[in-house]
Amino acid sequence: MLKSKFIIWLNVSILICSFSSVASVDIVNLENGLVAWRHVIEGTSSATRDSGLIVYLLIWPNETNGPWYNHPTATFTDGDWRINAEFGMDPDNSLIDVGHTYQIVVMMANRSLMDVKTFPASVIRDIPQINKSREITVTRTDQKHS
């Protein structure tokens, strides 16, 4: 019995290691810096349309200490992805978010993060440490579009 448990554990470990070494996701058109209220963010990933993986942009507002706001991206056949992200409120209605900072990260998941049992479903507190990009810090300007 011990031998079969070890083999199952070993197979799961190999699967996780091989998935995380093959899986990749990154932001390619943004570094730490300034963003408008709506900012187009693009990247690359191994989440092709047929892979079963979904790429999400997560935005953490620093002034309110989160939570992570979850946004599914448009993922293309080659794994490239893009999203028109929003940082705070529309500047036509309020300039309250100008100067606020946000952490952004992209991650891949093999199921919808919208299935999370929280309200609203697009909000999460903790993200896993695998299959995610580096975190980027951005500051909101008073511009409406990037």
C-alpha positions in Angstrom: 0.0 0.0 0.0 2.8 2.4 0.8 4.4 1.8 -2.6 1.2 2.7 -4.5 0.7 6.0 -2.4 4.3 6.9 -3.2 3.8 6.3 -6.9 0.6 8.4 -7.0 2.3 11.2 -5.1 5.3 11.0 -7.4 3.1 11.2 -10.5 1.2 14.2 -9.2 4.5 15.9 -8.3 5.8 15.3 -11.8 2.6 16.6 -13.4 2.7 19.8 -11.3 6.4 20.4 -12.0 6.1 19.8 -15.7 3.0 22.0 -15.9 4.6 24.9 -14.1 7.8 24.7 -16.1 5.9 24.6 -19.4 3.3 27.2 -18.4 4.2 30.8 -18.8 2.3 34.1 -18.7 3.6 37.6 -18.8 2.8 41.3 -19.5 4.7 42.6 -22.5 3.6 46.2 -23.0 3.6 47.7 -19.5 6.2 48.2 -16.8 6.0 50.0 -13.4 4.7 53.5 -14.3 1.6 55.5 -15.2 -1.8 54.2 -16.6 -4.9 56.0 -17.7 -8.4 55.1 -16.4 -8.7 52.6 -19.3 -5.4 51.1 -20.4 -4.8 48.4 -23.0 -2.6 45.7 -21.5 -1.1 42.9 -23.6 0.9 39.8 -23.0 1.9 36.3 -23.9 1.1 32.9 -22.4 1.0 29.2 -23.0 -2.8 29.4 -22.6 -3.8 28.8 -26.2 -7.5 28.7 -27.0 -7.5 24.8 -26.9 -5.3 24.4 -23.8 -8.2 24.6 -21.3 -6.3 27.5 -19.5 -7.7 31.0 -19.0 -5.6 34.1 -18.5 -6.8 36.6 -15.9 -5.6 40.1 -15.2 -5.8 40.8 -11.4 -5.8 44.4 -10.1 -5.1 45.2 -6.4 -6.0 48.8 -5.4 -3.3 49.7 -2.8 -5.3 52.5 -1.2 -8.0 50.2 -0.1 -5.7 47.2 0.6 -7.4 45.1 -2.1 -9.0 42.8 -2.8 -7.8 41.5 -6.2 -10.3 42.4 -8.9 -10.4 39.6 -11.5 -10.7 40.2 -15.2 -10.7 37.4 -17.8 -8.7 38.4 -20.9 -9.3 37.8 -24.6 -6.8 35.0 -25.4 -5.9 34.3 -29.0 -5.0 31.0 -30.7 -1.2 31.6 -30.2 -1.5 32.3 -26.5 -1.2 36.1 -26.8 -3.8 38.0 -24.8 -5.2 41.5 -24.4 -7.5 43.4 -22.1 -8.8 47.0 -21.9 -8.4 47.3 -18.1 -10.0 50.0 -15.9 -8.2 51.5 -12.9 -10.7 53.1 -10.6 -13.6 55.3 -11.5 -14.3 57.1 -14.8 -12.6 60.5 -14.7 -15.7 62.2 -16.2 -17.5 61.3 -13.0 -14.8 61.6 -10.4 -11.1 62.4 -10.1 -10.9 60.6 -6.7 -8.7 57.8 -8.1 -6.1 60.0 -9.8 -2.7 59.3 -8.1 -3.8 56.0 -6.6 -1.5 53.0 -7.1 -2.4 49.5 -8.1 -0.6 46.2 -8.2 -1.3 44.2 -11.4 -0.5 40.6 -12.2 -1.7 38.1 -14.7 -2.2 34.4 -14.0 -3.5 31.3 -15.7 -6.1 29.0 -14.3 -7.6 25.8 -15.6 -11.1 26.8 -14.4 -13.0 30.0 -14.2 -12.1 32.2 -11.3 -15.7 33.4 -11.6 -16.6 30.1 -9.8 -15.1 31.4 -6.6 -17.7 31.4 -3.8 -17.4 35.1 -2.9 -19.5 38.1 -3.6 -19.0 39.6 -6.0 -17.6 36.7 -7.9 -15.0 38.9 -9.7 -13.2 39.6 -6.4 -10.6 37.3 -4.7 -8.3 37.8 -1.7 -5.4 35.4 -2.3 -3.8 34.2 -5.5 -1.7 31.0 -5.9 2.0 31.4 -6.3 2.3 29.3 -9.5 1.4 30.3 -13.1 1.5 34.0 -12.5 3.6 36.9 -13.9 5.7 39.3 -12.0 3.7 42.0 -10.2 3.8 45.5 -11.6 3.0 48.7 -9.7 1.1 51.4 -11.7 -0.2 54.9 -10.8 -3.4 56.2 -12.2 -3.3 59.5 -14.2 -6.3 61.8 -15.0 -6.3 60.6 -18.6 -9.3 58.7 -19.8 -7.6 56.3 -22.3 -4.1 55.0 -22.8 
